[in-house]
C-alpha cells in the first residue's frame, strides 16, 4: 500500500480510480490495488462460509462498537474495532462456524444467536476473546455473556477505571479516587447490528463491503491497522 498526501487541492480522496482504491483515515490518504480475482472465486462453498462468518462478525462488532471504542487502543492509523478483530478474529471464526453453515443453508441468523454463540465459546475458552486491550491497562477477556461493566486495572499503580456504556451512548467512568464523569458518545453511531453499511461514526468504523473474511488468516485479517480504510474491520477484498 502506498501512502499519498493529497490528490487534488484540499480534497479528501476515496474510491477506486484506474484499478487503485483510495481511502482516507485520520486525515491521511492511502492507495492500494483493487482486487483482480474472478467473480467465480466468491461463489465456492468455502467462500460463502467465510462471507457468512464475516457478516456475523460485523454485526457483533456494531453491537458493541461504543464499548470497543473505549476499551481498545488502536494500532497505528487503525481503529479500535480493527484492533479488536486483529486480536479475536480466529476465536470469533470458531465460535460462529456452526451458525455460518445455517446461514449459508438459507436459515436466518439473529444478533441474539450470534451473541449466544460467542458467549458460549468464551465460557469454554475464557482466555480466547479479549474485550479490553487498552494501553496502560491489563487485558480483559470475555468469559461468558458480554458484561455490563468492564473494569480496567492499570499495569502500574492502583488506578482502576470502570467503563459502563449503555445503548444510548452515555459513558460513565468511575475512577479509583471515587470521582465520576459521564459523557455522550457520538449520537450518529448507528447501533443497528443488521446494518452493515451504516454507523458513520465520524468517518471511523463504518463497514466496507470489500473486505476479506478469510478465517484462515485469523486475527491478522483486517487487523493491519497501518493500512487505509475507516471500516468496522478494515482488510483486503472478499474471497
C-alpha positions in Angstrom: 0.0 0.0 0.0 1.3 3.4 -1.0 0.7 6.5 1.2 -0.2 9.7 -0.6 -0.5 13.1 0.9 -3.1 14.6 -1.4 -5.0 14.2 -4.7 -6.5 17.4 -5.8 -6.1 20.7 -3.8 -7.9 20.5 -0.5 -9.7 17.3 -1.3 -10.1 14.1 0.6 -9.8 11.2 -1.8 -11.8 8.0 -1.6 -12.9 5.4 -4.1 -11.3 3.4 -7.0 -9.5 5.0 -9.9 -7.8 3.0 -12.7 -7.6 -0.1 -10.6 -6.3 1.7 -7.5 -8.5 2.1 -4.4 -8.1 5.2 -2.3 -9.2 5.5 1.3 -8.7 8.3 3.9 -8.1 7.7 7.6 -7.4 10.3 10.2 -6.7 12.9 7.6 -4.2 10.7 5.7 -5.0 9.2 2.2 -3.8 5.7 1.2 -3.8 3.8 -2.1 -3.9 0.1 -2.7 -4.5 -2.2 -5.7 -8.1 -3.2 -6.4 -8.9 -6.9 -6.4 -8.4 -8.9 -9.6 -10.0 -12.2 -8.6 -12.8 -13.5 -10.9 -16.3 -13.4 -9.6 -16.5 -17.2 -9.5 -14.0 -17.2 -6.7 -16.6 -15.7 -4.4 -19.2 -18.4 -5.1 -17.4 -21.5 -3.8 -18.9 -23.2 -0.6 -15.8 -22.2 1.4 -16.0 -18.6 0.2 -19.7 -18.4 1.2 -18.9 -19.7 4.7 -16.2 -17.1 5.1 -18.6 -14.4 3.9 -21.3 -15.6 6.3 -18.9 -15.6 9.3 -17.6 -12.1 8.3 -21.1 -10.8 8.1 -21.9 -12.0 11.6 -18.6 -10.6 12.9 -19.6 -7.2 11.5 -23.0 -7.5 13.3 -21.2 -8.4 16.5 -18.8 -5.5 16.2 -21.5 -3.0 15.6 -23.5 -4.3 18.5 -20.5 -3.5 20.9 -18.9 -0.6 18.9 -19.3 2.0 21.6 -17.7 -0.2 24.2 -14.9 -1.3 22.0 -14.0 2.3 21.2 -13.4 2.8 24.9 -11.6 -0.4 25.8 -9.2 -0.9 22.9 -6.2 1.2 21.9 -5.9 1.4 18.1 -2.6 0.5 16.5 -1.0 2.9 14.0 -3.7 4.6 11.9 -6.2 1.9 12.6 -9.4 1.9 14.7 -10.3 0.2 18.0 -12.6 -2.2 16.1 -9.7 -3.2 13.8 -7.6 -3.9 16.9 -10.5 -5.9 18.4 -10.7 -8.1 15.3 -7.0 -8.4 14.9 -6.8 -10.0 18.4 -10.0 -12.0 18.2 -10.6 -13.0 14.6 -9.6 -16.6 15.0 -11.7 -17.2 18.1 -14.7 -15.5 16.6 -14.4 -17.6 13.4 -14.5 -20.8 15.5 -17.4 -19.5 17.6 -19.5 -18.7 14.6 -18.7 -21.6 12.2 -21.9 -23.6 13.1 -24.1 -20.5 12.6 -22.4 -19.8 9.3 -23.4 -23.2 8.0 -27.0 -22.5 9.0 -26.9 -19.1 7.3 -25.5 -20.5 4.1 -28.2 -23.1 4.0 -30.8 -20.4 4.0 -31.7 -20.0 7.7 -32.0 -16.6 9.3 -29.4 -15.8 12.0 -30.2 -13.1 14.5 -27.8 -10.9 16.6 -29.2 -12.8 19.7 -28.0 -16.1 18.3 -24.6 -14.6 17.3 -24.1 -13.2 20.8 -25.1 -16.5 22.4 -22.7 -18.5 20.2 -19.8 -16.1 21.1 -20.7 -16.2 24.8 -20.8 -20.0 24.8 -17.4 -20.2 23.1 -16.0 -17.6 25.6 -17.2 -19.7 28.5 -15.4 -22.7 27.2 -12.3 -20.8 26.2 -12.0 -18.0 28.8 -8.7 -16.6 27.5 -9.5 -16.5 23.8 -11.6 -13.3 23.3 -10.4 -10.0 24.6 -13.0 -7.3 25.4 -10.4 -4.8 26.6 -6.8 -4.2 25.3 -6.1 -0.6 26.3 -2.7 0.9 26.5 -1.5 1.0 30.2 -4.1 -1.5 31.4 -4.3 -5.2 31.8 -6.2 -7.1 29.1 -9.7 -8.3 30.0 -11.2 -11.5 28.5 -14.8 -12.4 27.8 -15.7 -15.4 30.0 -19.4 -15.7 29.2 -22.1 -13.1 28.1 -20.7 -9.7 27.3 -20.6 -7.9 30.7 -22.5 -4.7 31.6 -19.3 -3.2 33.0 -15.6 -3.7 32.2 -13.0 -3.0 34.8 -9.6 -1.8 33.6 -6.7 -2.4 36.0 -3.6 -0.3 35.4 -0.4 -2.1 34.8 1.4 0.1 37.3 -0.1 1.7 40.4 -3.5 1.2 41.8 -5.5 3.1 39.2 -8.7 1.4 38.2 -11.4 2.5 35.7 -14.8 1.0 35.3 -16.4 1.7 31.9 -20.2 1.5 31.5 -21.6 2.1 28.1 -25.4 2.0 27.6 -27.3 1.6 24.4 -27.9 5.4 24.2 -24.2 6.1 24.1 -23.8 7.6 27.5 -20.5 6.6 29.0 -20.0 6.6 32.8 -16.4 6.4 34.0 -15.8 5.7 37.7 -12.2 6.4 38.7 -10.2 4.8 41.5 -10.4 8.1 43.5 -14.2 7.9 43.5 -14.7 10.7 41.0 -17.4 10.0 38.4 -17.6 11.5 34.9 -20.3 11.0 32.2 -20.2 11.8 28.6 -22.4 11.2 25.5 -20.8 9.2 22.7 -21.3 10.3 19.1 -25.1 10.2 18.6 -24.6 9.4 14.9 -23.2 6.0 15.6 -25.7 3.5 14.1 -26.4 0.8 16.8 -28.3 -1.4 14.3 -26.3 -4.6 14.1 -28.0 -5.7 11.0 -26.9 -2.6 9.0 -23.5 -3.5 7.6 -23.2 -0.2 5.8 -24.3 2.4 8.4 -22.9 3.8 11.6 -20.8 6.6 10.1 -19.2 7.3 13.5 -17.5 10.5 12.3 -15.8 8.7 9.4 -14.3 5.9 11.5 -15.6 2.4 12.0 -18.1 2.1 9.1 -18.4 -1.2 7.3 -16.8 -1.8 4.0 -18.3 -4.5 1.7 -14.9 -5.1 0.0 -13.3 -6.9 2.9 -11.5 -10.2 3.4 -13.4 -12.6 5.6 -10.9 -15.4 5.2 -10.8 -17.2 8.6 -7.6 -18.9 7.7 -5.8 -15.6 8.1 -7.3 -15.4 11.6 -6.5 -12.4 13.7 -4.3 -10.8 11.1 -7.2 -10.4 8.6 -8.4 -6.9 8.7 -6.2 -6.2 11.7 -3.5 -4.4 9.7 -4.1 -1.2 11.5 -1.5 0.7 9.5 -3.4 0.5 6.2 -6.2 2.6 4.9 -9.9 2.4 5.2 -12.0 3.6 8.2 -14.0 0.4 8.5 -15.5 -1.6 11.3 -13.0 -4.2 10.1 -10.5 -3.0 7.5 -8.9 -5.6 5.3 -8.4 -6.8 1.8 -11.3 -7.7 -0.5 -13.6 -10.7 -0.1 -12.6 -14.0 -1.5 
